[in-house]
Amino acid sequence: VYHANYVVWFEVGRVELLRSIGLPYKQLEAEGILIAVAEVNARYKRPARYDDEIAVRTTVKQVRGSIIRIGYQVVRVGDEELLCEGETVHVVIDREFKRASLPEAYAARMAGE
């Protein structure tokens, strides 16, 4: 599998994580809260092969001010072998692309509180 696909899988995991905690991107954007990707890191452990079924385990690692860190583990379904792990760093911005903070209730939800 092409290495850049892992970054796409990170995005899918992130979108689904936010949806699962009641903060879908569409809602955030409607409220003027944009979450820009500032950094992506990936560590490839084992190759994924075509037709492998994979799962992306996604967790919020840190929410501090306007910075959000999200961690990822891409595993092969069945044997649970770790294929890739990574992290994205995000900056919360407003519609004018200026740094902003998450509303406190949203930050708490992301932090699992």
C-alpha positions in Angstrom: 0.0 0.0 0.0 1.3 3.4 -0.9 2.8 5.1 2.1 0.8 8.3 1.8 -2.4 6.3 2.3 -1.6 6.1 6.0 -2.0 9.9 6.3 -5.4 9.6 4.6 -6.3 6.8 7.1 -5.2 9.2 10.0 -7.7 11.7 8.7 -10.5 9.2 8.5 -9.7 8.1 12.0 -9.7 11.7 13.2 -13.0 12.6 11.5 -14.7 9.5 13.0 -13.3 10.1 16.5 -14.6 13.7 16.5 -18.0 12.4 15.2 -18.1 9.8 18.0 -17.7 12.4 20.7 -20.4 14.6 19.2 -18.1 17.1 17.5 -18.4 16.4 13.8 -16.2 18.7 11.6 -19.4 20.0 9.8 -20.7 21.4 13.2 -17.3 22.8 14.2 -16.9 24.6 10.9 -20.5 26.0 11.1 -19.6 27.5 14.4 -16.4 29.1 12.9 -14.0 26.6 14.6 -11.5 25.3 12.1 -8.9 22.7 13.0 -5.9 23.0 10.7 -3.2 20.4 10.4 0.2 21.8 11.4 2.3 18.7 11.5 2.1 15.0 10.6 4.4 12.3 11.8 4.2 8.6 10.8 6.4 5.7 11.8 6.0 2.7 9.5 6.4 -0.7 11.3 5.1 -3.3 8.8 3.6 -3.1 5.4 -0.1 -3.2 4.7 -0.9 -5.3 1.7 -3.7 -4.9 -0.8 -6.9 -6.5 0.6 -5.7 -6.3 4.2 -8.5 -5.2 6.5 -7.1 -2.4 8.7 -8.4 -0.5 11.7 -7.3 2.9 12.8 -7.2 3.5 16.6 -7.3 7.2 17.2 -6.9 9.0 20.5 -6.7 12.7 21.6 -3.3 12.9 23.3 -3.4 16.6 24.3 -5.6 19.6 24.2 -3.9 22.8 25.3 -5.0 26.3 24.3 -5.2 26.3 20.5 -3.1 23.1 20.1 -4.5 19.6 19.7 -2.4 16.5 19.4 -4.0 13.3 18.1 -2.3 9.9 18.0 -3.0 7.0 15.7 -2.3 3.3 15.5 -3.0 1.5 12.2 -3.4 -2.2 12.8 -4.2 -5.2 10.7 -7.6 -6.7 11.7 -7.3 -10.3 12.8 -3.7 -10.5 14.0 -3.7 -6.9 15.4 -0.2 -6.3 14.1 0.8 -2.7 14.3 1.5 -1.4 10.8 2.0 2.2 11.5 1.8 4.7 14.4 1.7 8.4 14.1 0.6 11.8 15.4 -0.9 14.9 14.0 -0.6 18.4 15.6 -3.5 20.8 14.9 -4.0 24.5 15.5 -7.5 25.8 16.1 -8.2 28.8 13.9 -11.2 31.0 13.2 -12.7 32.0 9.8 -10.1 34.7 9.4 -7.4 32.0 9.8 -6.3 33.5 13.2 -5.4 31.3 16.1 -8.3 30.6 18.4 -9.1 28.4 21.4 -11.7 25.6 21.5 -14.7 26.4 23.7 -14.0 24.9 27.1 -16.8 22.3 26.8 -15.4 21.1 23.5 -11.9 20.8 24.9 -13.2 18.8 27.8 -15.0 16.5 25.5 -11.9 15.9 23.4 -9.9 15.3 26.6 -12.4 12.6 27.6 -13.9 14.5 30.5 
